[in-house]
Amino acid sequence: MSVKEKILQQLAENPVLIYMKGVPSAPECGFSAKTVAILNETKVPYGYVNVLQSPFIREKLPSISKWPTFPQVFIKGELVGGADIVEAMYNDGSLLPMLQAAVKPADSAEASQTITHSEVEALILAVYPGATIGIEGQGCDLNISVVSDLFADQAMIKQHQGVMATLSEPLASGRLHAVTLKTYTAAEWQAQQAPANPGLLQIQI
């Protein structure tokens, strides 16, 4: 399992997750200490990863989250922010209901239909390691593109069947309703990025 796949798995398995320096009982930086104190105050359970003991995650996560510093707090696989943002959300009253909604069991059809991009990506990467995955859309209606050399020598129907099989659980449960899928090998993807008029030459006068 790659570092990215491990991070996506952690995000999928933990409704509330903090990547921090140290552990909640002994934070090793002031910002992590402040954020953990706020999370503890909400009484909502959360997971944590000590990035000081996970150097590969510490190096890789900022490129995934587009957030350069720690701690980083995720709710349902989506980045909320660091210490200052978490503190501001706690003070304005928006943090607690978001945390409570994340850990509340899905007791309605609407709640059960929500799936995050991180969960979808983790499911696909489990079968297509190293794939490049693009996901657009919200809720249970997604446009997904997958680039993997495991598609080589496979008919398109086989490619699509393979990817859809990784999503069988959320499709069966109703958390995912509609998928528009595109699959490519790396070479096919590169060809898609070719200039629109490759034969057009610039003439110098």
Backbone as CSV, one residue per row, in Angstrom:
resi,resn,N_x,N_y,N_z,CA_x,CA_y,CA_z,C_x,C_y,C_z
1,MET,0.842,-1.190,0.000,0.000,0.000,0.000,0.881,1.245,0.000
2,SER,0.608,2.172,-0.926,1.390,3.401,-0.996,1.009,4.332,0.146
3,VAL,1.827,5.376,0.355,1.538,6.343,1.419,0.210,7.035,1.147
4,LYS,-0.037,7.416,-0.118,-1.301,8.070,-0.456,-2.481,7.159,-0.165
5,GLU,-2.363,5.894,-0.524,-3.441,4.942,-0.268,-3.687,4.787,1.226
6,LYS,-2.604,4.788,2.017,-2.745,4.688,3.472,-3.483,5.900,4.024
7,ILE,-3.134,7.090,3.548,-3.804,8.311,4.010,-5.286,8.262,3.655
8,LEU,-5.605,7.875,2.432,-7.000,7.811,2.013,-7.776,6.783,2.826
9,GLN,-7.127,5.690,3.166,-7.769,4.686,4.010,-8.048,5.249,5.399
10,GLN,-7.083,5.967,5.955,-7.283,6.582,7.273,-8.450,7.563,7.251
11,LEU,-8.528,8.360,6.197,-9.609,9.343,6.088,-10.959,8.658,5.926
12,ALA,-10.986,7.548,5.192,-12.243,6.841,4.981,-12.728,6.159,6.253
13,GLU,-11.793,5.718,7.093,-12.155,4.940,8.280,-12.433,5.798,9.507
14,ASN,-12.056,7.077,9.472,-12.213,7.943,10.642,-13.039,9.170,10.297
15,PRO,-14.279,9.261,10.797,-15.119,10.423,10.491,-14.485,11.747,10.905
16,VAL,-13.774,11.723,12.023,-13.039,12.907,12.477,-11.596,12.478,12.718
17,LEU,-10.654,13.151,12.072,-9.253,12.736,12.150,-8.356,13.949,12.196
18,ILE,-7.394,13.924,13.117,-6.411,14.997,13.201,-5.016,14.426,12.955
19,TYR,-4.301,15.040,12.028,-2.876,14.763,11.831,-2.128,15.808,12.644
20,MET,-1.380,15.360,13.634,-0.802,16.283,14.608,0.630,15.898,14.951
21,LYS,1.282,16.793,15.656,2.613,16.507,16.185,2.454,16.049,17.628
22,GLY,2.790,14.772,17.851,2.577,14.180,19.164,1.275,13.408,19.197
23,VAL,0.815,13.127,20.403,-0.452,12.416,20.603,-1.345,13.284,21.476
24,PRO,-2.664,13.030,21.488,-3.562,13.904,22.258,-3.177,14.066,23.724
25,SER,-2.645,13.008,24.339,-2.252,13.111,25.748,-0.930,13.835,25.945
26,ALA,-0.171,13.986,24.869,1.130,14.673,24.963,1.464,15.336,23.632
27,PRO,0.763,16.426,23.278,1.073,17.135,22.036,2.496,17.688,22.074
28,GLU,3.127,17.758,20.896,4.519,18.212,20.833,4.670,19.532,20.093
29,CYS,3.577,20.270,19.931,3.663,21.653,19.471,2.438,22.395,19.983
30,GLY,2.556,23.703,20.125,1.483,24.496,20.700,0.208,24.457,19.885
31,PHE,0.333,24.460,18.546,-0.846,24.456,17.689,-1.604,23.136,17.809
32,SER,-0.852,22.026,17.865,-1.507,20.727,18.052,-2.190,20.660,19.412
33,ALA,-1.525,21.209,20.432,-2.107,21.209,21.775,-3.415,21.994,21.803
34,LYS,-3.436,23.162,21.152,-4.647,23.988,21.142,-5.788,23.284,20.421
35,THR,-5.472,22.648,19.291,-6.512,21.987,18.503,-7.082,20.787,19.240
36,VAL,-6.222,19.994,19.849,-6.682,18.828,20.607,-7.542,19.261,21.789
37,ALA,-7.160,20.338,22.444,-7.955,20.825,23.580,-9.364,21.190,23.133
38,ILE,-9.489,21.791,21.949,-10.812,22.151,21.426,-11.609,20.898,21.094
39,LEU,-10.971,19.937,20.418,-11.667,18.695,20.087,-12.106,17.967,21.352
40,ASN,-11.260,17.940,22.353,-11.625,17.290,23.615,-12.819,17.984,24.263
41,GLU,-12.879,19.293,24.132,-13.962,20.066,24.738,-15.314,19.705,24.115
42,THR,-15.313,19.318,22.844,-16.580,18.981,22.169,-17.123,17.626,22.604
43,LYS,-16.284,16.780,23.193,-16.669,15.434,23.633,-16.993,14.500,22.462
44,VAL,-16.629,14.907,21.260,-16.867,14.068,20.079,-15.622,13.206,19.843
45,PRO,-15.770,11.902,19.693,-14.597,11.042,19.480,-13.908,11.342,18.155
46,TYR,-12.591,11.194,18.151,-11.819,11.457,16.940,-10.609,10.544,16.892
47,GLY,-10.104,10.338,15.677,-8.870,9.599,15.487,-7.701,10.557,15.330
48,TYR,-6.502,10.045,15.468,-5.330,10.898,15.312,-4.181,10.118,14.698
49,VAL,-3.294,10.866,14.032,-2.058,10.307,13.503,-0.922,11.221,13.943
50,ASN,0.076,10.646,14.590,1.251,11.400,15.017,2.227,11.473,13.844
51,VAL,2.302,12.630,13.185,3.137,12.734,11.987,4.627,12.702,12.323
52,LEU,4.975,12.944,13.581,6.381,12.860,13.969,6.866,11.414,13.943
53,GLN,5.949,10.481,14.124,6.296,9.060,14.060,5.952,8.458,12.689
54,SER,5.395,9.282,11.810,5.032,8.822,10.463,5.598,9.798,9.441
55,PRO,6.928,9.790,9.253,7.551,10.803,8.397,7.074,10.789,6.958
56,PHE,6.712,9.624,6.436,6.249,9.559,5.045,4.883,10.223,4.907
57,ILE,4.019,10.020,5.901,2.719,10.695,5.892,2.915,12.192,6.062
58,ARG,3.814,12.578,6.934,4.091,14.010,7.153,4.564,14.678,5.869
59,GLU,5.335,13.952,5.076,5.856,14.503,3.821,4.792,14.530,2.730
60,LYS,3.929,13.496,2.685,2.988,13.339,1.578,1.689,14.104,1.779
61,LEU,1.201,14.200,3.009,-0.134,14.750,3.239,-0.317,16.167,2.697
62,PRO,0.641,17.087,2.871,0.412,18.445,2.351,0.127,18.493,0.854
63,SER,0.689,17.577,0.074,0.420,17.578,-1.361,-0.978,17.067,-1.675
64,ILE,-1.567,16.281,-0.762,-2.928,15.784,-0.945,-3.944,16.800,-0.447
65,SER,-3.682,17.368,0.726,-4.645,18.284,1.348,-4.510,19.717,0.859
66,LYS,-3.373,20.030,0.197,-3.078,21.410,-0.215,-2.992,22.334,1.004
67,TRP,-2.493,21.789,2.096,-2.336,22.547,3.343,-0.945,22.241,3.882
68,PRO,-0.077,23.248,4.043,1.344,22.970,4.270,1.746,22.664,5.708
69,THR,0.910,23.006,6.699,1.332,22.915,8.088,0.482,21.913,8.871
70,PHE,0.936,21.651,10.093,0.214,20.759,11.005,-0.096,21.507,12.300
71,PRO,-1.228,21.153,12.929,-2.113,20.023,12.659,-3.027,20.269,11.466
72,GLN,-3.627,19.170,10.989,-4.660,19.225,9.960,-5.843,18.397,10.448
73,VAL,-7.018,19.001,10.459,-8.224,18.321,10.931,-9.126,18.017,9.739
74,PHE,-9.556,16.760,9.637,-10.451,16.320,8.570,-11.770,15.848,9.187
75,ILE,-12.868,16.222,8.544,-14.191,15.742,8.938,-14.814,15.065,7.724
76,LYS,-15.126,13.775,7.864,-15.684,12.967,6.774,-14.807,13.051,5.523
77,GLY,-13.500,12.990,5.726,-12.556,12.932,4.616,-12.217,14.258,3.987
78,GLU,-12.821,15.348,4.456,-12.574,16.668,3.879,-11.801,17.530,4.872
79,LEU,-10.800,18.241,4.380,-9.997,19.099,5.239,-10.825,20.263,5.776
80,VAL,-10.773,20.448,7.096,-11.402,21.607,7.733,-10.380,22.726,7.864
81,GLY,-9.181,22.390,8.329,-8.137,23.391,8.474,-7.214,23.064,9.629
82,GLY,-6.452,24.063,10.037,-5.526,23.910,11.142,-6.054,24.533,12.415
83,ALA,-5.134,24.869,13.320,-5.517,25.330,14.650,-6.375,26.586,14.614
84,ASP,-5.980,27.578,13.825,-6.705,28.845,13.822,-8.125,28.691,13.298
85,ILE,-8.293,27.904,12.225,-9.628,27.720,11.648,-10.505,26.916,12.600
86,VAL,-9.960,25.868,13.189,-10.731,25.064,14.142,-11.153,25.922,15.326
87,GLU,-10.257,26.766,15.803,-10.594,27.644,16.928,-11.699,28.627,16.536
88,ALA,-11.608,29.195,15.337,-12.627,30.148,14.883,-13.983,29.457,14.746
89,MET,-14.000,28.234,14.208,-15.250,27.499,14.053,-15.842,27.129,15.403
90,TYR,-14.987,26.797,16.355,-15.463,26.483,17.706,-16.094,27.715,18.346
91,ASN,-15.450,28.854,18.168,-15.944,30.092,18.777,-17.249,30.574,18.148
92,ASP,-17.415,30.351,16.834,-18.654,30.825,16.198,-19.775,29.777,16.230
93,GLY,-19.497,28.613,16.822,-20.527,27.606,17.021,-20.743,26.653,15.863
94,SER,-19.924,26.743,14.827,-20.143,25.887,13.654,-19.426,24.543,13.749
95,LEU,-18.457,24.419,14.644,-17.653,23.198,14.699,-18.422,22.036,15.317
96,LEU,-19.063,22.256,16.446,-19.705,21.157,17.172,-20.757,20.434,16.341
97,PRO,-21.713,21.135,15.719,-22.705,20.393,14.926,-22.095,19.633,13.758
98,MET,-21.014,20.160,13.177,-20.355,19.460,12.073,-19.721,18.164,12.573
99,LEU,-19.083,18.228,13.739,-18.479,17.034,14.316,-19.541,16.017,14.696
100,GLN,-20.614,16.475,15.307,-21.676,15.563,15.740,-22.339,14.881,14.549
101,ALA,-22.537,15.626,13.466,-23.147,15.047,12.271,-22.239,13.996,11.642
102,ALA,-20.913,14.206,11.755,-19.958,13.277,11.140,-19.960,11.917,11.817
103,VAL,-20.125,11.900,13.139,-20.033,10.633,13.876,-21.400,10.019,14.156
104,LYS,-22.491,10.739,13.850,-23.839,10.220,14.082,-24.135,9.099,13.107
105,PRO,-24.652,7.968,13.569,-25.008,6.878,12.648,-26.014,7.349,11.612
106,ALA,-25.888,6.865,10.406,-26.814,7.249,9.342,-28.185,6.665,9.645
107,ASP,-29.119,7.525,10.063,-30.450,7.047,10.429,-31.517,7.554,9.474
108,SER,-31.082,8.073,8.333,-32.047,8.521,7.341,-31.515,8.207,5.962
109,ALA,-32.419,8.156,4.970,-31.991,7.855,3.604,-31.032,8.906,3.103
110,GLU,-31.274,10.165,3.480,-30.416,11.242,2.998,-29.003,11.099,3.517
111,ALA,-28.877,10.759,4.801,-27.545,10.615,5.387,-26.810,9.435,4.783
112,SER,-27.555,8.351,4.509,-26.905,7.148,4.010,-26.433,7.301,2.573
113,GLN,-26.885,8.340,1.881,-26.536,8.513,0.476,-25.284,9.352,0.282
114,THR,-24.662,9.770,1.359,-23.500,10.639,1.240,-22.217,9.814,1.221
115,ILE,-21.403,10.010,0.193,-20.099,9.356,0.129,-19.080,10.416,-0.252
116,THR,-17.911,10.377,0.359,-16.898,11.384,0.086,-16.009,10.959,-1.073
117,HIS,-15.371,11.945,-1.686,-14.425,11.654,-2.759,-13.287,10.779,-2.237
118,SER,-12.857,11.026,-1.000,-11.757,10.243,-0.433,-12.118,8.766,-0.332
119,GLU,-13.362,8.470,0.065,-13.800,7.083,0.162,-13.793,6.414,-1.204
120,VAL,-14.309,7.109,-2.209,-14.348,6.556,-3.561,-12.932,6.275,-4.055
121,GLU,-12.040,7.247,-3.854,-10.658,7.086,-4.321,-9.983,5.906,-3.629
122,ALA,-10.223,5.756,-2.324,-9.611,4.651,-1.582,-10.109,3.297,-2.084
123,LEU,-11.388,3.199,-2.393,-11.951,1.936,-2.888,-11.333,1.555,-4.229
124,ILE,-11.177,2.535,-5.122,-10.611,2.244,-6.445,-9.125,1.899,-6.337
125,LEU,-8.389,2.653,-5.518,-6.950,2.416,-5.390,-6.642,1.068,-4.759
126,ALA,-7.567,0.526,-3.976,-7.339,-0.777,-3.363,-7.195,-1.866,-4.419
127,VAL,-7.850,-1.677,-5.575,-7.787,-2.664,-6.656,-6.872,-2.204,-7.792
128,TYR,-6.744,-0.879,-7.956,-5.900,-0.309,-9.001,-4.818,0.570,-8.369
129,PRO,-3.863,-0.063,-7.671,-2.830,0.721,-6.985,-2.029,1.564,-7.963
130,GLY,-1.742,2.788,-7.555,-0.963,3.690,-8.393,-1.765,4.412,-9.450
131,ALA,-3.062,4.158,-9.519,-3.899,4.817,-10.530,-4.009,6.309,-10.242
132,THR,-4.199,7.080,-11.303,-4.517,8.501,-11.171,-6.023,8.640,-11.305
133,ILE,-6.651,9.241,-10.294,-8.113,9.276,-10.240,-8.586,10.718,-10.145
134,GLY,-9.538,11.056,-10.996,-10.173,12.358,-10.944,-11.653,12.186,-10.628
135,ILE,-12.162,12.975,-9.681,-13.556,12.853,-9.270,-14.190,14.235,-9.263
136,GLU,-15.327,14.357,-9.917,-16.093,15.594,-9.911,-17.526,15.274,-9.527
137,GLY,-18.213,16.280,-8.999,-19.594,16.087,-8.584,-19.719,16.054,-7.084
138,GLN,-20.956,16.013,-6.608,-21.221,16.038,-5.185,-22.176,14.916,-4.805
139,GLY,-22.109,14.546,-3.514,-23.061,13.578,-2.998,-22.947,12.237,-3.685
140,CYS,-24.081,11.745,-4.213,-24.121,10.384,-4.747,-24.137,10.346,-6.272
141,ASP,-23.801,11.458,-6.920,-23.771,11.521,-8.387,-22.398,12.048,-8.802
142,LEU,-21.533,11.148,-9.278,-20.136,11.510,-9.493,-19.679,11.214,-10.921
143,ASN,-18.760,12.051,-11.406,-18.030,11.804,-12.645,-16.624,11.356,-12.260
144,ILE,-16.239,10.174,-12.670,-14.964,9.591,-12.247,-14.125,9.237,-13.464
145,SER,-12.858,9.646,-13.449,-11.905,9.207,-14.473,-10.774,8.455,-13.781
146,VAL,-10.363,7.354,-14.395,-9.312,6.512,-13.819,-8.265,6.246,-14.885
147,VAL,-7.008,6.534,-14.562,-5.892,6.278,-15.469,-5.015,5.194,-14.853
148,SER,-4.921,4.052,-15.515,-4.136,2.938,-14.977,-3.669,2.043,-16.116
149,ASP,-2.429,1.611,-16.028,-1.918,0.684,-17.035,-2.450,-0.737,-16.829
150,LEU,-3.178,-0.969,-15.741,-3.838,-2.260,-15.578,-4.970,-2.442,-16.593
151,PHE,-5.355,-1.356,-17.250,-6.393,-1.437,-18.283,-5.846,-1.918,-19.623
152,ALA,-4.537,-2.004,-19.741,-3.930,-2.393,-21.013,-4.472,-3.754,-21.467
153,ASP,-4.785,-3.842,-22.769,-5.281,-5.073,-23.391,-6.666,-5.484,-22.896
154,GLN,-7.374,-4.597,-22.189,-8.739,-4.882,-21.770,-9.728,-4.098,-22.623
155,ALA,-10.832,-4.722,-22.984,-11.898,-3.995,-23.659,-12.483,-2.967,-22.698
156,MET,-13.050,-1.905,-23.250,-13.580,-0.837,-22.404,-14.622,-1.360,-21.428
157,ILE,-15.467,-2.291,-21.870,-16.500,-2.820,-20.980,-15.869,-3.526,-19.788
158,LYS,-14.755,-4.215,-20.013,-14.055,-4.893,-18.922,-13.429,-3.877,-17.976
159,GLN,-12.885,-2.794,-18.528,-12.316,-1.736,-17.697,-13.378,-1.152,-16.772
160,HIS,-14.529,-0.834,-17.368,-15.600,-0.223,-16.582,-16.172,-1.208,-15.552
161,GLN,-16.313,-2.459,-15.940,-16.815,-3.453,-15.001,-15.872,-3.595,-13.804
162,GLY,-14.569,-3.540,-14.070,-13.598,-3.671,-12.986,-13.687,-2.528,-11.997
163,VAL,-13.785,-1.299,-12.504,-13.873,-0.135,-11.615,-15.203,-0.140,-10.866
164,MET,-16.292,-0.427,-11.570,-17.600,-0.431,-10.913,-17.676,-1.496,-9.820
165,ALA,-16.945,-2.589,-10.004,-16.938,-3.639,-8.978,-16.342,-3.131,-7.670
166,THR,-15.393,-2.198,-7.761,-14.800,-1.644,-6.529,-15.798,-0.785,-5.775
167,LEU,-16.833,-0.324,-6.472,-17.836,0.563,-5.860,-19.137,-0.173,-5.564
168,SER,-19.099,-1.492,-5.557,-20.332,-2.268,-5.408,-21.019,-2.007,-4.071
169,GLU,-20.244,-1.839,-3.008,-20.866,-1.653,-1.688,-21.639,-0.339,-1.607
170,PRO,-21.016,0.833,-1.911,-21.795,2.069,-1.848,-22.932,2.119,-2.866
171,LEU,-22.782,1.454,-4.010,-23.872,1.404,-4.978,-25.037,0.570,-4.446
172,ALA,-24.714,-0.536,-3.799,-25.760,-1.404,-3.260,-26.490,-0.755,-2.093
173,SER,-25.747,0.013,-1.285,-26.347,0.630,-0.096,-27.090,1.916,-0.417
174,GLY,-26.904,2.430,-1.634,-27.561,3.680,-1.997,-26.752,4.920,-1.689
175,ARG,-25.557,4.746,-1.144,-24.713,5.902,-0.850,-24.160,6.509,-2.144
176,LEU,-24.164,5.722,-3.196,-23.729,6.179,-4.506,-24.787,5.748,-5.509
177,HIS,-25.371,6.717,-6.209,-26.478,6.403,-7.111,-26.046,6.334,-8.567
178,ALA,-25.348,7.368,-9.014,-25.030,7.484,-10.437,-23.541,7.756,-10.619
179,VAL,-22.922,7.034,-11.540,-21.503,7.195,-11.840,-21.333,7.350,-13.341
180,THR,-20.668,8.421,-13.750,-20.218,8.565,-15.134,-18.731,8.260,-15.131
181,LEU,-18.342,7.215,-15.843,-16.992,6.678,-15.727,-16.226,6.783,-17.039
182,LYS,-14.958,7.201,-16.944,-14.039,7.177,-18.074,-12.752,6.495,-17.619
183,THR,-12.239,5.592,-18.458,-11.017,4.869,-18.115,-9.991,5.023,-19.223
184,TYR,-8.727,5.102,-18.847,-7.636,5.288,-19.800,-6.402,4.537,-19.320
185,THR,-5.596,4.071,-20.257,-4.221,3.721,-19.926,-3.427,5.025,-19.884
186,ALA,-2.196,4.960,-19.372,-1.384,6.168,-19.306,-1.139,6.745,-20.699
187,ALA,-0.920,5.866,-21.674,-0.666,6.326,-23.048,-1.911,6.989,-23.633
188,GLU,-3.075,6.411,-23.367,-4.320,6.993,-23.862,-4.580,8.350,-23.227
189,TRP,-4.245,8.453,-21.954,-4.445,9.731,-21.265,-3.534,10.807,-21.847
190,GLN,-2.283,10.436,-22.115,-1.355,11.391,-22.712,-1.854,11.851,-24.075
191,ALA,-2.416,10.913,-24.840,-2.941,11.268,-26.163,-4.101,12.244,-26.043
192,GLN,-4.879,12.115,-24.964,-6.004,13.027,-24.744,-5.531,14.453,-24.488
193,GLN,-4.299,14.568,-23.951,-3.778,15.892,-23.612,-3.033,16.541,-24.772
194,ALA,-2.967,15.865,-25.924,-2.231,16.388,-27.077,-2.871,17.692,-27.565
195,PRO,-2.101,18.578,-28.178,-2.658,19.830,-28.694,-3.780,19.568,-29.688
196,ALA,-4.734,20.465,-29.737,-5.899,20.295,-30.607,-5.505,20.280,-32.086
197,ASN,-4.475,21.041,-32.475,-4.040,21.128,-33.868,-2.551,20.799,-33.969
198,PRO,-2.202,19.539,-33.764,-0.768,19.201,-33.759,-0.065,19.466,-35.091
199,GLY,-0.830,19.535,-36.210,-0.197,19.759,-37.494,-0.041,21.220,-37.848
200,LEU,-0.520,22.114,-37.005,-0.457,23.545,-37.295,0.944,24.075,-36.984
201,LEU,1.602,24.645,-37.953,2.962,25.156,-37.778,2.952,26.671,-37.781
202,GLN,3.832,27.220,-36.988,4.004,28.673,-36.974,4.998,29.043,-38.078
203,ILE,4.596,29.963,-38.925,5.453,30.391,-40.060,6.064,31.738,-39.737
204,GLN,7.364,31.787,-39.805,8.067,33.045,-39.580,8.208,33.798,-40.913
205,ILE,7.921,35.086,-40.878,8.019,35.907,-42.085,9.182,36.847,-41.963
